Every structure is written in structure tokens, then in C-alpha cells.
Amino acid sequence: MAPWTSGTTLVVLGGAGMMASGTVKDLVSNLSNAPDRIIVADRDERDCRAVIERLGGDARLEARAIDAADRSALVALLRGAEVCLNGVPTFADHQMTIFEACLEAGCHYVDYGGMGVYTVRQKARHEDWRRAGLTAILSLGSDPGLSNVLCRAVADRLDRIDRINLYWAAEAEGPANPVLVPPYNVATVLGEYANASRQFLDGRLVDVPALSGFETIELPPPWGPTTFMFTQHSEPLTVPFADGISNKGIKEFTWKLHLPQEDHDTWVGLVRAGFGDFDDPVDIGGRRIKRADFLAALIARNMRRNAGRIPERATRELHFAVGQGTRGGIATRVTCSATLAPSALHDGYVDPATSMCASVGLQLARRMTLRPGVWAPEEVFDPADFFAALKPRGFEISIVTETTEAA
């Protein structure tokens, strides 16, 4: 990848979705240096035009209808574009089709993540992308994405790494919400609550069951005692194997999630009700319908019908990685955190952290000379550069290094 040049084209697939449209919003904001041409592409061109209208009809944006399952149409759209951002929901099952279409079209590739399932398959194609002289950056959002960069910052401050434990916590501030509002894609949340995950334990990847690994940590207000659990994510499948981390002796790497208690209880209940088999169709009146599709449609309709009952609430996020090892022969703990507090900067975003981090990563990548191949964020970005770009967007970054005892 090279710096934005006159005529540079970025294709945003799934551009009418909540995360991808947010990335477009950040790209055309006064905080950014966007390419000259951004194609917002999704199934319905009218939805893409609506995104562009919400962004003031920016002249750099154009709408395009595309079927993500049609590889030949994808290749035709991507030919001549420099970069593609894949914002199509992972569990829509188009991840590899889009990834392969970019390779065929000669287009660099970025996505928000494959929940680990697709990340491994994409990483296996590293040599094909390297030979083609193309770069793919996987899992570039907040978690994964920012979380990977936090881990890199921790690892760079340790000579030997015993373990890195990664956490994400969200807490809503304001009155209780009588309407379920998903924090991100419905199938993704169901996957985190219903699927087994892979964690790096005792120096190897281990399958652990869903709803396990509960751990309570005392956090600063507004969280207090906060309980986390293992969930399906890509970070354990890339971070402990990255250069500068794998060669420092790491034996443990885990990823854990905390959602607000009322939301946590709801998702647990939905899994108990059978929505955990979200990709397995159910027969209703002779029609086979995926449970995740049904649930997403039902929740969306309920949110529309009850929009007046949804209270004004602000969400505060805390992303942090804790590394334990040695530095200069002394036992050392490093904690790197990113806090996203409610801010007017985030008005109009559904998931500002994910949307903004992808935008930041795209812009940083375009100023770098990247190695061809398939990479995770911890293999690409300098944490200092990434954090510096996040601060004007309302992120507070903290890095604390503590000596624990003589090694």
C-alpha cells in the first residue's frame, strides 16, 4: 500500500451496515484524510444512498448495489480499486468469497474480523497474497483490532512474556432500557454466547466451552466488580503467534468479554431458548429460516416500533490487556488500556470504537510501506501511531508498567 493519491478508490462492502457506515462517516470527517473516491456498496443501493445523504452528500461518496455472494460481480467492482473494506457481517458467510475476490481483482483487503473461524482460513493464504504483491489486514476494528494493538504495546515492554490476558467491558449509563438494543451484529453476539472458543493455555490452543472462564476484576467507576467470560474471538489465534511475542516464551493468552448485566442475562436466555444454533434453519410453515435472521429482523422491528421507549443512554467502554513477564530480569506487569467515554464526537455512530479504529487503521496503512501477505493488526501497526490517532476521537490511552518482584 502507498499513500492516498489522486484517483484512489476505496470500496466499502456492506457499507450500509452500522459499522461500515460509521467507518465511512469517520473517513469523511475533519479528523481524517480520506481517498478521493469511496464506493459505498451493499445489497440495496437505496440504503447506500441513504448513508451518503446522512453524511451530507459528500462528493467523494457514491452508492452501488452488489450481491456479496456473486464473486464475478465482486471482482468486476473491485478491479481498479486500491483497497476494499469488508464490512459484511461475518456470519453472513461471505467472508472468504470477498477475500478471494480481492485477491483475484488485485485489490488490497481489510476486514473487521472473522471471529477466528475465518481468520485462520485467511491466514493460511498468506503465501498467495505475498506472491501477488497484495496486503490483507484482518480483524481491524476495536475488538479485534484496537485490542491487538494493545497487546503489541504490552509485549514491546517485556523481554520475556509469561502471559497476556485481554479484556473488553461495556457499561451503559442511564435508565434501564425496556427494549433490547444489540451492541453489534446479532449473529456475532449469539456466537460469543453460544459457541466454544479457543484460548491459548499452557503454550497451545485449547477449546473451551461457551459461558466459561468467569473471572471478576475490580475496575474503576462506573464498573466496580466486573465479571468477564471467555468468548469466541480471533485475538488468541494470532497474537501469541506474532513475531516479537511468540519468541518471548508466551504460555498463556486469553480473551474475555463483559456486557452490561441486563444484556448479558438476555443473551444467555436467548441461547437457552434455542437461538444458540443461530445458523441452523428452522422450518416455519414450510419455509426454512435461519434463527439469527429471524431474531435480527424481530429485534430491528421491535426497535422501530418502540423507538419512543428507548431511553437516552451513554455507553462507556474499557479495553485492556494485562501482560506478565520480565523486563531487565525483574518480574514486571504491564497494563495497556483504552477507555472510550460518552462524547458528542460519537453522535451518529452505533459502534464508534469499531468504526473509528478501522478508519484509523486504513489511513495509517496507506501512509506505510506494507509487506505483502496476510497480517493481523499486531503485525502491522506501531502502537504509538495508532494511539495518537485515537486520542482526538475521544479515546483515553493508559500504559502502566509495574515491578512485581525480583525474578
C-alpha positions in Angstrom: 0.0 0.0 0.0 1.1 3.6 -0.7 -0.2 7.0 0.4 -3.6 8.2 -0.9 -3.1 9.6 -4.4 -5.3 11.4 -6.8 -7.9 9.0 -8.0 -7.5 6.5 -5.2 -10.7 4.3 -4.8 -11.8 2.6 -1.6 -14.7 0.1 -1.9 -16.7 -0.4 1.4 -18.7 -3.6 1.1 -21.7 -3.8 3.5 -21.4 0.0 3.5 -25.0 0.5 4.6 -24.4 -1.5 7.8 -23.9 0.0 11.2 -20.1 -0.5 11.5 -19.1 0.1 7.9 -21.3 3.3 7.5 -19.6 4.5 10.7 -16.2 4.0 9.2 -17.3 6.0 6.1 -18.5 8.7 8.5 -15.1 8.9 10.1 -13.2 8.8 6.8 -15.0 11.9 5.5 -14.9 13.7 8.9 -12.5 16.6 9.5 -10.3 14.2 11.6 -9.4 12.2 8.5 -7.6 12.2 5.2 -9.9 10.2 3.0 -9.3 8.9 -0.5 -10.8 10.8 -3.4 -13.4 8.2 -4.1 -15.3 5.9 -1.7 -17.8 3.4 -3.2 -20.5 2.5 -0.6 -21.7 -0.9 -1.7 -24.5 -3.1 -0.3 -27.4 -5.2 -1.4 -29.8 -2.3 -1.8 -28.5 0.9 -3.5 -31.2 2.9 -1.8 -29.7 2.1 1.6 -26.3 3.2 0.4 -27.7 6.4 -0.9 -29.4 7.0 2.5 -25.9 6.7 4.1 -24.5 9.2 1.7 -27.4 11.6 2.4 -26.9 11.3 6.1 -23.3 12.3 5.6 -24.3 15.5 3.7 -23.9 14.1 0.2 -20.1 14.2 0.3 -18.9 14.3 -3.3 -16.3 11.6 -2.6 -19.1 9.1 -2.0 -21.0 7.1 -4.5 -23.6 4.3 -4.0 -23.5 0.9 -5.6 -25.7 -2.2 -5.4 -23.7 -5.5 -5.0 -24.5 -9.1 -4.2 -21.7 -10.3 -1.9 -22.4 -13.9 -2.9 -21.7 -13.1 -6.6 -17.9 -13.5 -7.0 -17.8 -12.3 -10.6 -19.7 -9.2 -9.8 -17.4 -8.5 -6.8 -14.3 -8.9 -9.0 -15.7 -6.5 -11.5 -16.4 -3.9 -8.8 -13.0 -4.3 -7.2 -10.9 -4.2 -10.3 -9.2 -0.8 -10.4 -9.9 -0.1 -6.7 -6.8 0.1 -4.4 -8.5 -1.1 -1.2 -11.6 -3.0 -0.1 -13.0 -2.7 3.4 -15.2 -5.8 4.0 -18.0 -4.7 6.3 -20.3 -7.5 5.5 -21.3 -9.3 8.8 -19.1 -12.3 9.3 -21.8 -14.9 9.8 -23.5 -13.9 6.5 -20.9 -16.4 5.2 -19.4 -14.2 2.5 -16.0 -13.6 4.2 -13.9 -16.0 2.1 -15.8 -15.1 -1.2 -14.9 -11.4 -0.7 -11.4 -12.2 0.4 -10.7 -14.3 -2.6 -12.4 -11.8 -5.0 -10.0 -9.1 -3.7 -7.0 -11.4 -4.5 -8.4 -12.1 -8.0 -9.0 -8.4 -8.6 -5.6 -7.2 -7.4 -7.1 -5.2 -4.6 -5.7 -4.8 -1.0 -8.1 -6.0 1.7 -9.2 -5.0 5.2 -12.0 -6.5 7.4 -13.4 -6.2 10.9 -12.7 -9.8 11.8 -13.8 -13.3 11.3 -14.4 -14.4 14.9 -11.4 -16.7 14.5 -13.2 -19.1 12.2 -12.3 -17.3 9.0 -9.2 -15.6 10.4 -7.4 -18.9 10.4 -8.5 -19.8 6.9 -7.4 -16.3 5.6 -4.1 -16.6 7.4 -3.5 -19.9 5.6 -3.5 -17.9 2.3 -0.6 -15.7 3.3 1.8 -17.0 0.6 -0.7 -16.5 -2.2 -1.2 -12.9 -1.2 2.6 -12.4 -0.8 3.3 -13.7 -4.2 0.5 -11.4 -5.7 2.2 -8.4 -4.0 -1.0 -7.6 -2.1 -1.7 -6.9 1.5 -4.6 -8.1 3.6 -5.1 -6.8 7.2 -7.5 -8.9 9.2 -9.7 -8.0 12.2 -9.2 -4.3 12.1 -11.9 -2.8 14.4 -11.9 -2.4 18.1 -12.1 -5.9 19.4 -10.4 -7.4 17.5 -8.2 -4.6 16.1 -7.5 -2.0 18.8 -7.3 -4.9 21.2 -4.5 -6.5 19.1 -2.5 -3.2 19.2 -2.9 -3.0 23.0 -1.3 -6.4 23.2 1.6 -5.3 21.0 2.2 -2.3 23.3 2.3 -4.7 26.2 4.6 -7.2 24.5 7.0 -4.5 23.4 7.6 -3.5 27.1 8.5 -7.1 28.2 11.7 -9.0 27.5 10.0 -12.3 28.4 6.3 -12.9 28.3 4.6 -15.4 30.6 1.0 -14.4 29.7 -1.2 -11.7 28.2 -4.8 -11.5 29.3 -7.1 -9.4 27.2 -10.5 -7.9 28.3 -13.3 -5.8 27.0 -16.0 -4.3 29.2 -19.0 -2.1 28.3 -21.3 -0.4 30.7 -24.4 1.6 29.9 -25.1 4.8 31.8 -28.7 6.0 32.2 -32.1 4.4 32.9 -32.9 0.8 32.2 -33.8 0.1 28.6 -37.1 -1.8 28.1 -36.1 -2.6 24.5 -33.2 -4.9 23.6 -30.6 -2.9 21.6 -27.8 -5.2 20.4 -24.3 -3.9 21.0 -23.3 -5.1 17.5 -24.4 -7.7 14.9 -26.9 -10.1 16.4 -25.2 -13.3 15.0 -21.9 -12.1 16.4 -23.3 -11.7 19.9 -25.0 -15.1 19.6 -21.7 -16.6 18.5 -19.9 -15.2 21.5 -22.5 -16.6 23.9 -23.2 -20.0 22.2 -20.0 -21.1 20.6 -17.0 -22.7 22.2 -13.8 -20.6 21.9 -10.1 -21.3 21.5 -7.8 -19.9 24.1 -4.0 -20.2 24.3 -3.3 -22.1 27.5 -0.1 -23.9 28.6 1.5 -22.9 25.3 -1.1 -24.3 23.0 -4.6 -23.6 21.7 -7.3 -25.2 23.7 -11.1 -25.5 23.1 -13.1 -24.2 26.0 -16.9 -24.3 26.3 -19.2 -21.3 25.9 -20.1 -19.4 29.1 -17.0 -20.4 30.9 -13.8 -18.9 32.3 -15.7 -16.5 34.6 -13.4 -14.0 36.3 -14.3 -11.0 38.4 -12.0 -8.0 38.4 -12.3 -4.7 40.4 -12.4 -1.9 37.9 -12.7 1.9 38.4 -16.1 3.5 38.3 -18.6 3.1 36.8 -17.8 -0.6 36.6 -16.7 -1.7 40.1 -16.5 -5.5 40.5 -16.9 -6.7 36.9 -17.3 -10.3 35.7 -15.8 -11.5 32.4 -16.1 -14.7 30.5 -14.3 -16.5 27.6 -15.9 -15.9 24.2 -15.1 -16.7 20.6 -12.6 -14.2 19.2 -9.7 -14.0 16.8 -7.0 -12.5 19.1 -5.9 -15.8 20.7 -5.4 -17.2 17.2 -3.0 -14.5 16.1 -1.4 -12.6 18.9 0.6 -15.4 20.6 2.0 -16.4 17.3 3.2 -13.0 16.1 6.9 -12.1 15.8 8.1 -10.3 18.9 5.5 -12.2 21.0 5.8 -15.9 20.2 9.6 -15.8 20.6 9.4 -14.3 24.1 8.1 -17.5 25.6 4.5 -16.7 26.0 2.5 -19.6 27.6 -1.0 -18.0 28.0 -3.2 -15.7 26.1 -6.9 -15.3 26.7 -9.7 -13.1 25.6 -12.7 -12.2 27.9 -15.9 -10.2 27.5 -18.2 -8.3 29.8 -21.6 -6.9 28.7 -23.9 -5.0 31.0 -25.7 -7.4 33.3 -29.2 -6.9 31.8 -27.9 -7.5 28.3 -25.8 -10.5 29.5 -28.9 -12.1 31.0 -30.9 -11.5 27.9 -28.4 -13.2 25.6 -28.0 -16.1 27.9 -31.8 -16.5 27.9 -31.9 -16.4 24.1 -29.2 -19.2 23.9 -31.2 -21.2 26.4 -34.3 -20.7 24.1 -32.5 -22.3 21.2 -31.1 -19.3 19.4 -27.6 -20.6 20.0 -28.0 -22.7 16.9 -28.3 -19.4 15.1 -27.0 -20.7 11.7 -29.3 -23.8 11.7 -32.5 -23.1 9.9 -35.9 -23.8 11.5 -38.9 -24.8 9.4 -41.8 -22.4 9.8 -44.9 -23.0 7.6 -42.8 -24.8 5.0 -40.1 -22.1 4.9 -36.6 -22.7 6.3 -35.4 -19.6 8.2 -32.1 -19.1 9.9 -32.7 -18.3 13.6 -30.2 -15.4 13.6 -32.0 -13.8 10.6 -35.4 -14.2 12.3 -34.1 -12.8 15.6 -32.3 -9.9 13.9 -35.4 -9.0 11.9 -37.6 -9.2 15.1 -35.2 -7.1 17.2 -35.0 -4.5 14.4 -38.7 -4.3 14.0 -39.2 -4.1 17.8 -36.6 -1.2 18.0 -38.5 0.7 15.2 -41.9 0.2 16.8 -40.7 1.1 20.2 -38.2 3.9 19.3 -40.0 6.3 21.7 -39.4 4.0 24.6 -35.7 3.6 24.1 -34.1 6.0 26.7 -31.1 8.2 26.1 -28.2 6.1 27.4 -24.4 6.5 27.0 -22.1 3.6 26.8 -18.6 3.6 28.3 -16.1 1.0 27.1 -12.9 -0.2 28.6 -10.4 -2.3 26.5 -7.3 -3.5 28.4 -4.5 -6.0 28.1 -2.5 -7.2 31.1 0.9 -8.8 30.5 3.1 -10.6 33.0 6.7 -11.4 32.4 10.1 -9.9 33.0 12.0 -6.8 32.0 15.7 -6.5 32.7 15.4 -9.7 34.7 12.8 -8.3 37.0 9.2 -9.6 37.2 7.0 -7.0 35.6 3.4 -6.4 34.9 2.3 -4.1 32.0 -1.3 -2.9 31.7 -2.3 -1.1 28.5 -5.9 0.2 28.3 -8.1 2.3 26.1 -11.2 3.9 27.5 -14.0 5.3 25.4 -16.2 7.7 27.4 -19.5 9.2 26.1 -18.8 12.1 23.8 -20.5 14.3 21.3 -17.8 13.1 18.9 -19.6 9.8 18.8 -23.0 11.1 17.8 -24.4 9.3 14.8 -22.3 6.2 15.4 -23.8 2.8 16.5 -20.3 1.4 17.4 -17.9 4.3 17.3 -14.9 2.3 18.6 -15.1 -0.3 15.8 -15.9 2.2 13.1 -13.2 4.7 14.1 -10.5 2.1 14.6 -11.0 0.7 11.1 -10.8 4.2 9.7 -7.6 5.0 11.6 -6.0 1.7 10.5 -6.9 2.3 6.9 -5.3 5.8 7.0 -2.2 4.6 8.8 -1.7 1.7 6.5 -1.9 4.0 3.5 1.0 6.0 4.9 3.1 2.9 5.3 5.0 0.6 3.1 3.4 -2.6 4.0 4.7 -6.1 3.4 2.6 -8.2 1.0 0.8 -11.0 2.7 -2.0 -11.6 5.3 -1.4 -9.9 8.6 -3.2 -9.2 11.9 -3.1 -5.7 13.4 -0.3 -6.5 15.9 1.9 -7.4 13.0 1.3 -4.1 11.2 0.8 -1.1 13.4 3.1 0.9 15.7 1.0 1.3 18.9 2.2 4.9 19.4 0.9 6.0 15.9 -2.4 4.1 16.4 -3.0 5.6 19.9 -2.1 9.1 18.7 -4.8 8.9 16.0 -7.4 7.7 18.5 -6.9 10.5 21.1 -8.6 13.2 19.0 -11.5 10.8 18.6 -12.2 10.6 22.3 -10.1 7.6 23.3 -8.1 7.8 26.6 -4.9 5.6 26.4 -3.1 4.4 29.5 0.1 2.3 29.8 1.2 1.3 33.3 4.4 -0.7 34.0 4.8 -2.2 37.5 7.7 -4.2 39.0 6.1 -7.1 40.9 9.1 -8.9 42.4 12.7 -9.9 41.7 12.8 -12.6 39.1 
